[in-house]
């Protein structure tokens, strides 16, 4: 786990918002048409719509979160779905408690 990389990923308000939305996707996103529920995560298109970002910027932000191991991507057909990596978040918070 790279604390500095995680800090940098979460330092952007929109990326932090994405992490908040992914915590409870049922409350923040409309249901998917092609997959049932949010067990596989949330489609990039839905994140793009909610955030107001361009598709490419939303994908870039998700790549940053993925590179920091904060989200887990799942590819289904031509779509990629993202969900929070709660194990990394828990380790990150525990490490911060020790360090700060």
MMTF fields as JSON, N, C-alpha, C and O atoms, coordinates in Angstrom:
{
  "mmtfVersion": "1.0.0",
  "mmtfProducer": "UNKNOWN",
  "numBonds": 399,
  "numAtoms": 400,
  "numGroups": 100,
  "numChains": 1,
  "numModels": 1,
  "chainsPerModel": [1],
  "groupsPerChain": [100],
  "chainIdList": ["A"],
  "bondAtomList": [4, 2, 8, 6, 12, 10, 16, 14, 20, 18, 24, 22, 28, 26, 32, 30, 36, 34, 40, 38, 44, 42, 48, 46, 52, 50, 56, 54, 60, 58, 64, 62, 68, 66, 72, 70, 76, 74, 80, 78, 84, 82, 88, 86, 92, 90, 96, 94, 100, 98, 104, 102, 108, 106, 112, 110, 116, 114, 120, 118, 124, 122, 128, 126, 132, 130, 136, 134, 140, 138, 144, 142, 148, 146, 152, 150, 156, 154, 160, 158, 164, 162, 168, 166, 172, 170, 176, 174, 180, 178, 184, 182, 188, 186, 192, 190, 196, 194, 200, 198, 204, 202, 208, 206, 212, 210, 216, 214, 220, 218, 224, 222, 228, 226, 232, 230, 236, 234, 240, 238, 244, 242, 248, 246, 252, 250, 256, 254, 260, 258, 264, 262, 268, 266, 272, 270, 276, 274, 280, 278, 284, 282, 288, 286, 292, 290, 296, 294, 300, 298, 304, 302, 308, 306, 312, 310, 316, 314, 320, 318, 324, 322, 328, 326, 332, 330, 336, 334, 340, 338, 344, 342, 348, 346, 352, 350, 356, 354, 360, 358, 364, 362, 368, 366, 372, 370, 376, 374, 380, 378, 384, 382, 388, 386, 392, 390, 396, 394],
  "bondOrderList": [1, 1, 1, 1, 1, 1, 1, 1, 1, 1, 1, 1, 1, 1, 1, 1, 1, 1, 1, 1, 1, 1, 1, 1, 1, 1, 1, 1, 1, 1, 1, 1, 1, 1, 1, 1, 1, 1, 1, 1, 1, 1, 1, 1, 1, 1, 1, 1, 1, 1, 1, 1, 1, 1, 1, 1, 1, 1, 1, 1, 1, 1, 1, 1, 1, 1, 1, 1, 1, 1, 1, 1, 1, 1, 1, 1, 1, 1, 1, 1, 1, 1, 1, 1, 1, 1, 1, 1, 1, 1, 1, 1, 1, 1, 1, 1, 1, 1, 1],
  "groupList": [{"groupName": "UNK", "atomNameList": ["N", "CA", "C", "O"], "elementList": ["N", "C", "C", "O"], "formalChargeList": [0, 0, 0, 0], "bondAtomList": [1, 0, 2, 1, 3, 2], "bondOrderList": [1, 1, 2], "singleLetterCode": "X", "chemCompType": "L-PEPTIDE LINKING"}],
  "groupTypeList": [0, 0, 0, 0, 0, 0, 0, 0, 0, 0, 0, 0, 0, 0, 0, 0, 0, 0, 0, 0, 0, 0, 0, 0, 0, 0, 0, 0, 0, 0, 0, 0, 0, 0, 0, 0, 0, 0, 0, 0, 0, 0, 0, 0, 0, 0, 0, 0, 0, 0, 0, 0, 0, 0, 0, 0, 0, 0, 0, 0, 0, 0, 0, 0, 0, 0, 0, 0, 0, 0, 0, 0, 0, 0, 0, 0, 0, 0, 0, 0, 0, 0, 0, 0, 0, 0, 0, 0, 0, 0, 0, 0, 0, 0, 0, 0, 0, 0, 0, 0],
  "groupIdList": [1, 2, 3, 4, 5, 6, 7, 8, 9, 10, 11, 12, 13, 14, 15, 16, 17, 18, 19, 20, 21, 22, 23, 24, 25, 26, 27, 28, 29, 30, 31, 32, 33, 34, 35, 36, 37, 38, 39, 40, 41, 42, 43, 44, 45, 46, 47, 48, 49, 50, 51, 52, 53, 54, 55, 56, 57, 58, 59, 60, 61, 62, 63, 64, 65, 66, 67, 68, 69, 70, 71, 72, 73, 74, 75, 76, 77, 78, 79, 80, 81, 82, 83, 84, 85, 86, 87, 88, 89, 90, 91, 92, 93, 94, 95, 96, 97, 98, 99, 100],
  "secStructList": [7, 7, 2, 2, 2, 2, 2, 2, 2, 2, 6, 1, 2, 2, 2, 2, 2, 2, 2, 2, 2, 2, 2, 6, 2, 2, 2, 2, 1, 7, 7, 7, 1, 1, 1, 1, 1, 1, 6, 6, 7, 3, 3, 2, 2, 2, 2, 2, 2, 2, 2, 6, 7, 7, 2, 2, 2, 2, 2, 2, 2, 2, 2, 2, 2, 2, 2, 6, 6, 7, 3, 3, 3, 3, 3, 3, 6, 6, 3, 3, 3, 3, 3, 3, 7, 2, 2, 2, 2, 2, 2, 2, 2, 2, 2, 2, 2, 2, 2, 7],
  "xCoordList": [0.849, 0.0, 0.895, 1.846, 0.565, 1.318, 0.454, -0.433, 0.729, -0.084, -0.051, -1.075, 1.109, 1.227, 0.369, -0.292, 0.379, -0.427, -1.921, -2.702, -2.306, -3.709, -4.092, -5.162, -3.22, -3.493, -3.687, -4.608, -2.825, -2.927, -4.229, -4.878, -4.604, -5.841, -7.06, -8.0, -7.043, -8.188, -8.159, -9.119, -7.073, -6.948, -7.825, -8.024, -8.342, -9.215, -10.666, -11.103, -11.416, -12.79, -13.672, -14.443, -13.571, -14.424, -14.067, -14.958, -12.774, -12.39, -12.871, -13.296, -12.809, -13.328, -14.848, -15.379, -15.537, -16.977, -17.273, -18.2, -16.502, -16.707, -16.596, -17.412, -15.587, -15.425, -16.624, -17.066, -17.152, -18.343, -19.545, -20.297, -19.718, -20.858, -20.774, -21.785, -19.558, -19.387, -19.598, -19.804, -19.545, -19.794, -21.233, -21.498, -22.158, -23.576, -24.172, -24.924, -23.841, -24.265, -25.777, -26.263, -26.529, -27.992, -28.576, -29.594, -27.945, -28.435, -28.011, -28.591, -27.009, -26.439, -26.586, -26.391, -26.926, -26.996, -28.299, -28.867, -28.766, -29.931, -29.511, -28.34, -30.441, -30.083, -29.516, -29.855, -28.656, -28.131, -29.203, -30.105, -29.086, -29.998, -29.427, -30.161, -28.121, -27.517, -27.118, -26.995, -26.916, -26.599, -27.505, -27.909, -27.816, -28.723, -27.939, -26.943, -28.387, -27.77, -26.391, -25.976, -25.694, -24.374, -23.284, -22.215, -23.56, -22.583, -21.255, -20.205, -21.3, -20.07, -19.497, -18.389, -20.242, -19.801, -20.726, -21.855, -20.227, -20.996, -20.302, -19.081, -21.079, -20.557, -19.941, -20.439, -18.864, -18.197, -19.178, -19.11, -20.087, -21.054, -21.908, -22.204, -22.301, -23.121, -22.292, -22.795, -21.033, -20.145, -19.908, -19.913, -19.705, -19.514, -20.737, -20.594, -21.93, -23.16, -23.319, -23.612, -23.126, -23.331, -22.303, -22.628, -21.074, -19.997, -20.035, -19.542, -20.619, -20.616, -19.294, -19.093, -18.403, -17.123, -17.3, -18.276, -16.357, -16.356, -16.066, -15.537, -16.414, -16.168, -14.675, -14.3, -13.83, -12.385, -11.846, -10.979, -12.338, -11.875, -12.355, -11.602, -13.601, -14.11, -13.264, -12.908, -12.942, -12.108, -10.709, -10.135, -10.173, -8.848, -8.876, -7.977, -9.893, -10.013, -10.145, -9.559, -10.909, -11.053, -9.735, -9.437, -8.953, -7.627, -6.714, -5.947, -6.797, -5.998, -6.411, -5.561, -7.719, -8.21, -7.811, -7.473, -7.853, -7.451, -5.949, -5.532, -5.149, -3.704, -3.331, -2.32, -4.163, -3.954, -4.589, -4.538, -5.179, -5.833, -7.075, -7.44, -7.715, -8.915, -10.197, -11.23, -10.135, -11.301, -10.894, -9.732, -11.881, -11.674, -12.508, -13.73, -11.859, -12.607, -13.044, -12.344, -14.2, -14.681, -15.183, -16.061, -14.632, -15.027, -16.121, -15.955, -17.244, -18.345, -18.697, -19.241, -18.375, -18.595, -17.75, -16.539, -18.386, -17.64, -17.642, -17.091, -18.242, -18.372, -17.443, -17.164, -16.977, -16.192, -16.967, -17.469, -17.047, -17.751, -16.722, -15.756, -16.932, -15.995, -16.702, -17.822, -16.019, -16.503, -15.323, -14.161, -15.65, -14.622, -13.832, -14.369, -12.555, -11.73, -11.667, -10.743, -12.641, -12.741, -11.578, -11.25, -10.948, -9.783, -8.626, -7.961, -8.389, -7.335, -7.681, -6.817, -8.933, -9.342, -9.149, -8.676, -9.504, -9.335, -7.855, -7.49, -7.011, -5.565, -5.016, -4.189, -5.478, -5.05, -5.412, -4.567, -6.655, -7.078, -6.313, -5.953, -6.065, -5.284, -3.871, -3.334, -3.268, -1.902, -1.844, -0.904, -2.852, -2.892, -2.991, -2.35, -3.793, -3.919, -2.567, -2.26, -1.776, -0.452, 0.511, 1.305, 0.435, 1.418, 1.118, 2.037, -0.146, -0.5, -1.023, -1.372],
  "yCoordList": [-1.177, 0.0, 1.241, 1.345, 2.167, 3.407, 4.555, 5.058, 4.954, 5.997, 7.307, 7.978, 7.673, 8.929, 8.883, 9.864, 7.755, 7.6, 7.67, 8.279, 7.051, 7.099, 8.523, 9.002, 9.2, 10.599, 11.454, 12.268, 11.274, 12.057, 11.745, 12.648, 10.478, 10.091, 10.708, 11.136, 10.752, 11.271, 12.79, 13.372, 13.431, 14.88, 15.66, 16.863, 14.995, 15.63, 15.466, 14.355, 16.574, 16.534, 15.555, 14.809, 15.549, 14.67, 13.203, 12.358, 12.892, 11.504, 11.086, 9.946, 11.997, 11.708, 11.5, 10.603, 12.32, 12.137, 10.763, 10.087, 10.343, 9.029, 7.938, 7.016, 8.039, 7.046, 7.07, 6.016, 8.247, 8.35, 7.7, 6.956, 7.987, 7.419, 5.902, 5.21, 5.389, 3.935, 3.232, 2.019, 3.992, 3.395, 2.89, 1.855, 3.635, 3.265, 3.534, 4.492, 2.695, 2.978, 3.019, 3.753, 2.241, 2.257, 3.639, 4.0, 4.409, 5.744, 6.806, 7.892, 6.502, 7.537, 7.286, 8.201, 6.059, 5.733, 5.032, 4.323, 5.24, 4.511, 3.083, 2.84, 2.139, 0.739, 0.543, 1.275, -0.45, -0.829, -1.568, -2.184, -1.493, -2.236, -3.62, -4.608, -3.691, -4.946, -5.902, -7.102, -5.41, -6.279, -5.897, -4.741, -6.858, -6.602, -6.133, -6.748, -5.05, -4.546, -3.973, -3.748, -3.742, -3.129, -4.047, -3.58, -5.363, -6.31, -6.293, -6.533, -6.011, -5.934, -4.526, -4.304, -3.574, -2.188, -1.309, -1.685, -0.138, 0.861, 1.094, 1.245, 1.123, 1.338, 2.737, 3.702, 2.817, 4.102, 5.146, 6.31, 4.739, 5.685, 6.353, 7.544, 5.588, 6.16, 7.128, 8.162, 6.788, 7.677, 8.956, 10.054, 8.804, 9.951, 10.87, 12.089, 10.295, 11.096, 11.85, 13.046, 11.15, 11.774, 12.867, 13.903, 12.633, 13.571, 14.818, 15.873, 14.699, 15.819, 15.944, 16.893, 14.99, 14.98, 14.413, 13.716, 14.713, 14.051, 12.575, 12.192, 11.756, 10.317, 10.043, 9.202, 10.758, 10.511, 10.937, 10.259, 12.043, 12.483, 11.525, 11.195, 11.079, 10.105, 8.833, 8.295, 8.353, 7.161, 7.405, 6.528, 8.586, 8.921, 8.938, 8.394, 9.552, 9.596, 8.195, 7.892, 7.344, 5.969, 5.206, 4.341, 5.519, 4.907, 5.31, 4.49, 6.555, 7.03, 6.287, 5.841, 6.156, 5.426, 3.951, 3.345, 3.383, 1.985, 1.823, 0.862, 2.743, 2.678, 2.758, 2.2, 3.46, 3.55, 2.364, 2.298, 1.439, 0.231, 0.554, -0.196, 1.675, 2.088, 1.557, 1.499, 1.166, 0.592, -0.691, -0.888, -1.553, -2.822, -2.794, -2.666, -2.913, -2.935, -4.348, -5.32, -4.444, -5.707, -5.429, -4.589, -6.125, -5.945, -6.954, -8.156, -6.449, -7.299, -6.81, -5.721, -7.633, -7.211, -5.987, -5.986, -4.953, -3.736, -2.722, -1.631, -3.053, -2.127, -2.514, -3.69, -1.498, -1.729, -1.164, -0.041, -1.969, -1.607, -1.457, -2.217, -0.477, -0.208, -0.287, 0.198, -0.911, -0.896, -0.556, -0.707, -0.096, 0.267, -0.953, -2.055, -0.737, -1.775, -1.48, -0.817, -1.969, -1.663, -2.225, -1.689, -3.293, -3.845, -2.846, -2.645, -2.226, -1.211, -0.012, 0.525, 0.412, 1.558, 1.277, 2.144, 0.098, -0.253, -0.248, 0.276, -0.824, -0.82, 0.598, 0.942, 1.415, 2.82, 3.568, 4.258, 3.438, 4.127, 3.625, 4.414, 2.328, 1.781, 2.322, 2.673, 2.395, 2.911, 4.391, 4.824, 5.159, 6.583, 6.735, 7.608, 5.887, 5.961, 5.725, 6.347, 4.829, 4.546, 5.69, 6.043, 6.272, 7.275, 8.683, 9.45, 9.022, 10.426, 10.565, 11.667],
  "zCoordList": [0.0, 0.0, 0.0, 0.775, -0.883, -1.011, -0.473, -1.164, 0.763, 1.412, 0.631, 0.504, 0.11, -0.636, -1.9, -2.238, -2.594, -3.81, -3.465, -4.195, -2.366, -1.937, -1.551, -1.925, -0.805, -0.441, -1.681, -1.739, -2.672, -3.907, -4.645, -5.172, -4.681, -5.366, -4.685, -5.355, -3.369, -2.616, -2.442, -1.937, -2.855, -2.695, -3.673, -3.5, -4.685, -5.656, -5.209, -4.91, -5.162, -4.66, -5.443, -4.84, -6.741, -7.54, -7.314, -7.22, -7.225, -6.95, -5.563, -5.373, -4.594, -3.259, -3.323, -2.668, -4.102, -4.297, -4.891, -4.445, -5.886, -6.501, -5.441, -5.409, -4.572, -3.507, -2.561, -2.105, -2.263, -1.41, -2.087, -1.457, -3.369, -4.103, -4.168, -4.05, -4.357, -4.456, -3.119, -3.075, -2.04, -0.722, -0.62, -0.007, -1.228, -1.204, -2.588, -2.762, -3.572, -4.948, -5.148, -6.008, -4.367, -4.516, -4.261, -4.85, -3.395, -3.052, -4.064, -4.102, -4.881, -5.745, -7.245, -8.045, -7.633, -9.059, -9.388, -8.558, -10.618, -11.089, -11.419, -11.715, -11.374, -11.646, -13.053, -13.983, -13.184, -14.49, -15.277, -14.709, -16.565, -17.437, -17.73, -17.742, -17.964, -18.423, -17.297, -17.539, -16.087, -14.947, -13.791, -13.663, -12.964, -11.843, -10.627, -10.247, -10.026, -8.809, -9.039, -10.176, -7.956, -8.016, -7.464, -7.071, -7.434, -6.908, -7.647, -7.051, -8.936, -9.732, -9.726, -10.214, -9.18, -9.158, -9.969, -10.285, -10.297, -11.041, -12.374, -12.431, -13.432, -14.778, -14.896, -14.317, -15.647, -15.871, -16.382, -15.987, -17.256, -17.818, -16.754, -16.844, -15.754, -14.671, -13.817, -13.377, -13.591, -12.83, -13.624, -13.068, -14.906, -15.803, -15.767, -15.664, -15.852, -15.827, -14.511, -14.506, -13.399, -12.087, -11.813, -11.233, -12.23, -11.92, -12.794, -12.396, -13.984, -14.914, -15.668, -16.426, -15.459, -16.158, -17.559, -17.836, -18.433, -19.737, -19.506, -18.462, -20.481, -20.368, -20.16, -19.342, -20.903, -20.795, -19.435, -18.883, -18.884, -17.567, -16.481, -15.565, -16.581, -15.608, -15.644, -14.596, -16.844, -16.978, -16.408, -15.762, -16.647, -16.107, -14.578, -13.938, -13.995, -12.533, -11.953, -10.913, -12.618, -12.151, -12.278, -11.454, -13.299, -13.441, -12.289, -11.784, -11.881, -10.741, -9.476, -8.705, -9.266, -8.089, -8.157, -7.14, -9.358, -9.523, -9.269, -8.623, -9.766, -9.572, -8.088, -7.662, -7.31, -5.862, -5.137, -3.909, -5.869, -5.346, -4.514, -3.608, -4.832, -4.099, -4.707, -4.039, -5.979, -6.645, -7.36, -7.714, -7.56, -8.244, -9.523, -9.459, -10.687, -11.945, -12.31, -12.028, -12.934, -13.484, -14.89, -15.091, -15.845, -17.239, -17.578, -17.374, -18.1, -18.567, -19.969, -20.147, -20.951, -22.331, -22.637, -22.412, -23.147, -23.472, -22.33, -22.483, -21.202, -20.083, -18.934, -18.705, -18.226, -17.019, -15.835, -15.871, -14.797, -13.571, -12.461, -12.394, -11.592, -10.505, -9.161, -8.997, -8.201, -6.824, -5.917, -6.295, -4.722, -3.754, -3.309, -3.197, -3.06, -2.469, -0.972, -0.5, -0.244, 1.181, 1.987, 3.045, 1.507, 2.217, 2.196, 3.212, 1.05, 0.967, 1.83, 2.524, 1.792, 2.603, 4.088, 4.823, 4.53, 5.939, 6.324, 7.377, 5.485, 5.752, 5.769, 6.614, 4.837, 4.759, 6.042, 6.613, 6.497, 7.714, 8.937, 9.811, 9.0, 10.11, 10.098, 11.149, 8.94, 8.807, 9.2, 9.866, 8.784, 9.161, 10.676, 11.26, 11.308, 12.774, 13.46, 14.476, 12.897, 13.468, 13.223, 14.094, 12.023, 11.61, 12.101, 12.391, 12.195, 12.477, 13.888, 14.311]
}
